[in-house]
Each structure stands twice: as C-alpha cells, then as structure tokens.
C-alpha cells in the first residue's frame, strides 16, 4: 500500500477499536502517506456491530468526498460491510486460506464466494493458493511474498545486539512471527529436549493457542513482540533461522514472507515442508526442508559446522535479485490498469447500446 500511496490516495481501514464515546473514526497518516482509518465503536452501544461499522464507513467516505475509488479486500468478511459501494474496480488480495484458520467465522466461505463473483481482479499470496483458486476466477494472478531486501540485509552487518538477547549463549536458532495453531509445538519440544545446548529464540505474539501449551525448556526463550524496524538487530545474532510450522489445514496454502527475509538477512534456514517453501526454496537448495526432529537436528548440525557460506549467500542473492515490493507493485499496477481499461471499454459499449 505504501507503493500505491505514491500514485493514489490510499485509505487502509483497520478493524474496529472500542471506546466509551459515540461511534466514530479517526485517520492517521503514516510516513509513507497511507491514510489509516480506525473505526471506533461505543463499547456500551446497542445495535448490530456490522451495521454500525457500515455506517461509520459511509460517513468516512462522505466526509472525505471520495467519488471514484478502487475497493481492495484482504478479507472477504469486509465485503459484508461494503457490498453496497460502487467502486470502479474490486480487487481481492487473497493472502491465505482464511477459512482454514482457527476460529474462522462461519460466514467466511460464503462471503468469499460472493467476493470472487464481484471481484474484477484476484491476487493470491503464493503459488499453491493460486493453484487452489485459479478455477474460481477468470482474472487471477499469483504473487508470492516480496521483501524489503535493504532492510533485512542490515542483519549481515549489525553488531549491537538488543539487551534481551545479547546474554543468550550460542548457538542460537531463531524465529519471528505469530505463534498460533500453525506453530509446531511438538517439533520444537523434541529438538530442544535432544539438544539442550542449543538456544531457541522466539519473537512474536502467542495467538489462539494457550501459552501454557508452549514448551518451557530452559533453552527456549520467548522474548515477546518486536517492531519491524528492530528485526535485523535480532536476526543478526542468530546462527540459524527457523520456519517451524506444523503440516495441517491452516498451513496448506501459506507462503511465509519470512523465507526470503531470512535469506536476505544471510541466515541459513530450516523449514518444515510447507509447499510454498519446498517449491522453490527447497528445490533450489536454499533452505533445508525437514519432516521430523531427527532431520531438523541433522540440518542444524550441518549448518553449525559449516564454516563457509559464501557460495550459498551468492546463490541466495542471485535468487532474490528480482524480488522486491517495487517489482510486485509494478506488476500489480499493470494488471489493474488493464482491468480498468477493460471495464471502461465495456461501460462505453453499454452506453452506446443503451443510447
């Protein structure tokens, strides 16, 4: 969205917050010129939440005098609040199979079906998700995770470690991201038990699962959430980066952004057999793909004894050469322009026929 903000006025509508005042909204403008719209619902208010949110969105559009716009959806559930709007173009950016996630709303599948019917363009967050959805829409394109290489390359050079990590001994195996139903608790427990001298560092929130279910080994360190800007400082102090996801319905179509980010940071990666990591990263021997704790340990032992990563780094950099958010934005913009042009032509033909 920050790239689009250089060419459009971008409004990013967040999920609602609650307060003690009347229903309203606030707009905050980021450094990248994205207008972040936060709806506020009165916590003691009556009436349907969805209808109240719809009213806030309508009020915001009226106040901002928005006439011609593109509707961009990350979640089909947002369509239930906005299907009365009349955008020039509707885009569905399908980043995950959200219906497979824990506590997914029961209405989600039906909402997605409706959104796919209404959408002019569909993007998917990876190739496996594209393969699963391509028969559902005539104008659909895969866009695997892009990265901000310059940001993560800092991890190759950072020397000042954060205070909550610097006293943890080496070797360090690290992960950042949400720990939820996708996180392979058993795998981490088995490896941590087998290798008590290895230190496991986990950065991020625990969501939808109980913290009590996470392994409590003395060599496992949960150091909480960190902001995006801080990540290279932490990654720079790791010996190996991890993608320890379970193989289940919620991970069937994911394409972890952290895969290319870890590579840009110059860290060897061990990943469970997530399809969009296996293809292409495993196929290109850029990432160790494991299916068990035994394979995990073997891959980690190999990397910890590997004194020269020069050739692997060179290969990783070549692979990532054309991977950037700028490249993704340019490709998406071409598709959007083509869709807009097609709709204008169709509209023109309809007008002529009507007249």
DRENDRENGU-399670 format. One line per 3 residues: for each residue x, y, z of C-alpha. Coordinates in steps of 0.2 Angstrom, whole numbers, plus 5000, padded with zeros to 4 digits. Layout:
N
X Y Z ~ ...
This chain:
355
5000 5000 5000 ~ 5015 5012 5003 ~ 5019 5010 4985
5002 5013 4979 ~ 5001 5029 4990 ~ 5014 5037 4978
5001 5036 4964 ~ 4984 5035 4973 ~ 4976 5042 4989
4976 5026 5000 ~ 4964 5023 5014 ~ 4968 5007 5024
4953 5003 5035 ~ 4958 4994 5051 ~ 4947 4983 5062
4937 4992 5074 ~ 4943 4998 5092 ~ 4931 5001 5106
4929 5016 5117 ~ 4916 5025 5129 ~ 4911 5038 5117
4899 5038 5102 ~ 4903 5028 5086 ~ 4916 5037 5076
4933 5035 5066 ~ 4950 5043 5066 ~ 4963 5044 5052
4981 5043 5055 ~ 4993 5047 5040 ~ 5009 5036 5040
5026 5042 5035 ~ 5023 5033 5018 ~ 5007 5043 5016
4994 5029 5019 ~ 4979 5035 5027 ~ 4975 5023 5041
4956 5023 5046 ~ 4952 5016 5063 ~ 4933 5014 5067
4928 5017 5085 ~ 4913 5008 5092 ~ 4905 5013 5108
4908 4998 5119 ~ 4891 5000 5128 ~ 4882 5004 5111
4867 4994 5105 ~ 4863 4988 5088 ~ 4871 4977 5076
4890 4979 5075 ~ 4891 4976 5057 ~ 4878 4989 5053
4886 5002 5064 ~ 4903 4999 5055 ~ 4895 5001 5039
4888 5017 5044 ~ 4905 5023 5050 ~ 4912 5018 5033
4899 5028 5024 ~ 4901 5043 5035 ~ 4920 5042 5032
4918 5041 5013 ~ 4906 5056 5013 ~ 4917 5066 5024
4932 5063 5013 ~ 4922 5067 4997 ~ 4928 5050 4989
4919 5048 4972 ~ 4930 5037 4961 ~ 4939 5023 4970
4945 5005 4970 ~ 4940 4993 4983 ~ 4954 4982 4989
4949 4967 5000 ~ 4961 4957 5011 ~ 4947 4948 5019
4930 4943 5012 ~ 4922 4947 5028 ~ 4924 4966 5024
4913 4963 5009 ~ 4898 4961 5021 ~ 4901 4979 5027
4904 4987 5010 ~ 4895 4977 4996 ~ 4883 4992 4993
4898 5003 4987 ~ 4900 5006 4969 ~ 4919 5005 4966
4927 5007 4949 ~ 4936 4991 4952 ~ 4936 4977 4965
4952 4968 4970 ~ 4953 4953 4981 ~ 4970 4951 4988
4969 4933 4994 ~ 4984 4931 5006 ~ 4979 4915 5015
4965 4902 5015 ~ 4957 4911 5030 ~ 4943 4898 5032
4956 4885 5037 ~ 4962 4896 5052 ~ 4956 4893 5070
4941 4902 5075 ~ 4937 4907 5057 ~ 4919 4915 5055
4906 4903 5049 ~ 4901 4915 5035 ~ 4918 4917 5028
4917 4904 5014 ~ 4900 4911 5008 ~ 4907 4929 5009
4922 4923 4998 ~ 4911 4915 4985 ~ 4902 4932 4984
4918 4942 4983 ~ 4925 4931 4969 ~ 4909 4934 4959
4911 4953 4962 ~ 4930 4955 4960 ~ 4937 4961 4944
4955 4955 4949 ~ 4961 4942 4961 ~ 4979 4941 4968
4985 4926 4978 ~ 4999 4926 4991 ~ 5008 4911 4984
5008 4898 4970 ~ 4999 4884 4980 ~ 4985 4896 4984
4984 4901 4966 ~ 4983 4883 4961 ~ 4968 4880 4973
4959 4896 4967 ~ 4963 4898 4949 ~ 4947 4889 4943
4936 4901 4953 ~ 4940 4917 4944 ~ 4945 4922 4926
4957 4935 4931 ~ 4968 4928 4944 ~ 4987 4930 4947
5000 4923 4960 ~ 5011 4935 4970 ~ 5022 4926 4982
5030 4936 4996 ~ 5041 4951 4992 ~ 5054 4958 5003
5062 4974 5008 ~ 5080 4967 5005 ~ 5089 4983 5010
5081 4982 5027 ~ 5085 4964 5031 ~ 5102 4964 5023
5107 4975 5038 ~ 5107 4959 5048 ~ 5123 4954 5040
5132 4969 5047 ~ 5123 4973 5063 ~ 5134 4971 5079
5125 4980 5093 ~ 5113 4966 5100 ~ 5097 4970 5109
5098 4969 5128 ~ 5085 4954 5129 ~ 5095 4943 5118
5114 4948 5120 ~ 5116 4937 5135 ~ 5109 4921 5127
5123 4909 5123 ~ 5126 4902 5106 ~ 5122 4893 5095
5105 4902 5093 ~ 5091 4896 5082 ~ 5078 4910 5080
5060 4913 5073 ~ 5049 4928 5072 ~ 5031 4928 5068
5014 4924 5076 ~ 5014 4908 5087 ~ 4997 4901 5084
4989 4884 5078 ~ 5002 4884 5063 ~ 5016 4883 5076
5024 4865 5078 ~ 5025 4864 5097 ~ 5030 4846 5097
5044 4848 5084 ~ 5052 4862 5095 ~ 5050 4852 5111
5058 4837 5103 ~ 5073 4846 5097 ~ 5075 4857 5112
5075 4841 5123 ~ 5088 4832 5112 ~ 5099 4847 5111
5099 4857 5127 ~ 5115 4866 5122 ~ 5106 4874 5108
5096 4890 5112 ~ 5079 4893 5104 ~ 5073 4912 5102
5055 4915 5098 ~ 5049 4933 5094 ~ 5031 4937 5092
5014 4936 5100 ~ 5005 4920 5105 ~ 4988 4920 5097
4973 4907 5098 ~ 4983 4895 5107 ~ 4987 4894 5126
5005 4900 5132 ~ 5004 4885 5144 ~ 5005 4873 5129
5021 4880 5123 ~ 5037 4870 5129 ~ 5045 4878 5144
5063 4871 5142 ~ 5077 4882 5149 ~ 5085 4883 5132
5069 4891 5124 ~ 5067 4910 5126 ~ 5051 4919 5122
5056 4937 5121 ~ 5039 4945 5115 ~ 5034 4955 5100
5046 4967 5092 ~ 5043 4980 5079 ~ 5048 4978 5060
5062 4990 5062 ~ 5070 4980 5076 ~ 5070 4963 5067
5088 4964 5058 ~ 5096 4968 5075 ~ 5089 4952 5082
5092 4941 5067 ~ 5110 4946 5066 ~ 5113 4937 5082
5106 4921 5076 ~ 5116 4906 5069 ~ 5101 4898 5060
5083 4905 5056 ~ 5068 4894 5058 ~ 5051 4891 5050
5044 4878 5062 ~ 5026 4876 5055 ~ 5015 4861 5058
5009 4852 5042 ~ 4990 4855 5044 ~ 4975 4863 5036
4980 4880 5042 ~ 4997 4879 5034 ~ 4992 4870 5017
4992 4886 5007 ~ 5003 4898 5017 ~ 5018 4907 5008
5029 4913 5023 ~ 5036 4930 5020 ~ 5050 4926 5032
5058 4914 5020 ~ 5065 4927 5008 ~ 5068 4939 5023
5079 4926 5032 ~ 5089 4923 5016 ~ 5091 4942 5013
5097 4943 5031 ~ 5111 4930 5027 ~ 5105 4916 5038
5103 4898 5034 ~ 5085 4892 5036 ~ 5077 4876 5042
5059 4874 5037 ~ 5046 4861 5039 ~ 5039 4855 5022
5027 4870 5018 ~ 5023 4868 5000 ~ 5027 4886 4995
5044 4884 5004 ~ 5048 4867 4996 ~ 5045 4875 4979
5055 4885 4975 ~ 5067 4887 4990 ~ 5070 4869 4994
5071 4864 4976 ~ 5085 4877 4974 ~ 5094 4870 4989
5092 4887 4998 ~ 5083 4881 5013 ~ 5084 4865 5022
5067 4856 5021 ~ 5064 4844 5036 ~ 5050 4832 5040
5055 4827 5058 ~ 5065 4832 5073 ~ 5079 4820 5068
5080 4828 5051 ~ 5080 4845 5060 ~ 5094 4841 5070
5104 4834 5056 ~ 5102 4850 5046 ~ 5106 4861 5061
5122 4851 5064 ~ 5127 4853 5046 ~ 5125 4872 5047
5133 4874 5063 ~ 5149 4865 5057 ~ 5149 4874 5040
5162 4887 5041 ~ 5160 4895 5024 ~ 5143 4901 5017
5150 4911 5003 ~ 5143 4901 4989 ~ 5126 4899 4997
5125 4918 5000 ~ 5129 4921 4982 ~ 5116 4909 4976
5103 4917 4988 ~ 5107 4934 4982 ~ 5105 4929 4964
5089 4921 4968 ~ 5082 4936 4977 ~ 5089 4949 4964
5072 4952 4956 ~ 5061 4950 4972 ~ 5055 4967 4979
5039 4976 4983 ~ 5043 4988 4970 ~ 5043 4974 4957
5027 4967 4964 ~ 5019 4985 4964 ~ 5023 4987 4945
5016 4970 4940 ~ 5000 4973 4950 ~ 4998 4991 4943
4999 4984 4925 ~ 4985 4971 4929 ~ 4975 4985 4937
4977 4997 4923 ~ 4972 4983 4911 ~ 4956 4979 4921
4951 4997 4922 ~ 4953 4999 4903 ~ 4943 4984 4900
4929 4990 4911 ~ 4929 5007 4903 ~ 4928 4999 4886
4913 4988 4892 ~ 4905 5003 4900 ~ 4907 5013 4884
4899 4999 4874 ~ 4884 4998 4886 ~ 4881 5016 4885
4881 5016 4866 ~ 4869 5001 4866 ~ 4858 5010 4878
4858 5026 4869
